[in-house]
Amino acid sequence: MLATDKTTEPPGQISHASIAFSLNNTKCGSLKTVIDIFYNHNLNMSKLESRPTGAGLGDYVFYIDLESKDSSSIKNALKQIKPLCERFVNYGSYLTTIV
């Protein structure tokens, strides 16, 4: 089930998104800038993984799983980080039920 434009999910539901990206620059603090955006939108990172691209020293692809009780927060955060990224892939968004 895809996340909708609702601001708050039904009780017991959490929105998730899985993304991958590499940053435009490798200066110190570039990843922190992205993480601060997630923090400002009250998003939880349930996974953060990095893999070297092989293109050069300090060039990484980051794989992140996000979760929130508000699907619009995820959507707005992703809009903010896209301009910071050299490459960006949204693998999808979905809802889960808390049991």
C-alpha positions in Angstrom: 0.0 0.0 0.0 1.4 3.4 -1.0 1.6 6.3 1.5 -1.1 8.9 0.8 -1.2 12.7 1.1 -2.8 12.5 4.5 -1.0 14.5 7.2 -1.4 11.9 9.9 -1.7 8.1 9.4 -4.6 6.2 11.0 -3.9 5.0 14.6 -1.5 2.1 14.7 -0.1 2.8 11.2 3.4 4.1 10.4 4.7 5.4 7.1 8.0 4.1 5.8 10.2 5.0 2.9 13.4 3.4 1.5 15.9 5.6 -0.3 19.4 5.7 -1.7 21.5 8.7 -2.6 25.0 10.1 -3.1 25.9 13.6 -2.2 27.0 16.4 -4.6 30.1 17.1 -2.5 32.3 15.2 0.0 33.0 18.1 2.3 32.9 17.5 6.0 29.3 17.7 7.3 27.5 16.9 4.0 25.8 13.8 5.5 25.0 15.7 8.7 23.1 18.3 6.6 20.8 15.5 5.3 20.4 13.9 8.8 19.4 17.4 10.1 16.6 17.6 7.6 15.3 14.2 8.8 15.5 15.5 12.4 13.7 18.7 11.5 10.8 16.7 10.0 10.7 14.3 13.0 11.7 11.2 11.0 13.2 8.1 12.5 16.0 6.4 10.5 15.5 2.7 11.1 18.5 1.9 8.8 21.6 3.8 7.7 24.1 2.0 5.5 26.9 3.3 3.4 28.8 1.7 0.5 31.7 3.1 -1.5 30.9 3.9 -5.1 34.3 3.2 -6.4 34.4 6.6 -8.1 36.9 8.1 -5.6 38.0 8.5 -2.1 35.1 9.6 0.1 32.4 9.0 -2.5 29.6 6.9 -1.0 26.1 5.8 -1.7 23.9 5.9 1.4 20.9 3.6 1.9 18.3 4.8 4.4 15.0 3.5 5.7 12.8 6.2 7.2 9.7 6.0 9.3 7.1 8.5 10.6 3.5 8.7 11.8 3.1 11.5 9.2 3.6 10.6 5.5 3.7 14.2 4.4 6.8 14.7 6.6 8.7 12.0 4.6 7.6 13.6 1.3 8.6 17.1 2.4 12.0 15.9 3.7 12.8 14.1 0.5 12.0 17.2 -1.5 14.5 19.1 0.6 17.4 16.6 0.2 17.1 16.0 -3.5 18.9 19.2 -4.5 21.8 18.1 -2.2 22.2 14.8 -4.0 24.2 13.8 -7.1 22.0 10.7 -7.4 18.8 10.0 -5.6 16.5 6.9 -5.7 13.2 6.5 -3.8 12.6 2.7 -3.7 9.1 3.3 -2.4 6.8 4.2 0.5 4.5 2.0 2.4 2.4 1.7 5.6 2.8 -0.8 8.4 0.5 -1.6 11.3 1.8 -1.7 14.8 0.7 -5.0 16.4 
